[in-house]
């Protein structure tokens, strides 16, 4: 495990030049954040924020690079979704709860599959607020998040108006779709989404 993390950190360090990196978190600051939120972040993201950068000015996603741990993009607070199906509006000011279970295990297109407020309203809100940390935004209404809990722990997810989908960088029967592969694909100019 240690060798795998070291190799991943070398790839991540090479993807972000020093001039675009924000100061890394102190390990104790990270432990305090994790205790407060009831979660241990998945590797290699956990080591990335303490050894390389707690946010970047460039890189994935497209709108300003990686967010510092626990921050939200500016567009999050004023998000106005066309396909928000819940009768309760999206609350961008709500406290996110990364220690709660990430609710999805596969792509969900609520713009087509939302038909029961009792069942789907809480799931829609939890998809945006539970079990993940925000990585950043490609543009207002499109967000990248890293699942921190549940069966999808360590996978990068794309949230956009009308759907949520795991990042796919290889056929679904192979490991991948994690923070390392997401950054690596950006760094080498690989297309974000490929057909399986």
Secondary structure, DSSP 8 states (H G I E B T S, - for coil): -HHHHHHHHHHHHHHS-GGGB-----HHHHHHHHHHHT----TTHHHHHHHT-SSBSSSSSTTTS---TT---HHHHT---TT--SSS---TTS--BTTS----SS-B-HHHH---HHHHHHHHHHHHHBSEEEEEEEETTEEEEEE-SSTTTTBEEEEETTEEEE--SS-TTSS--BHHHHHHHHHTT--S----
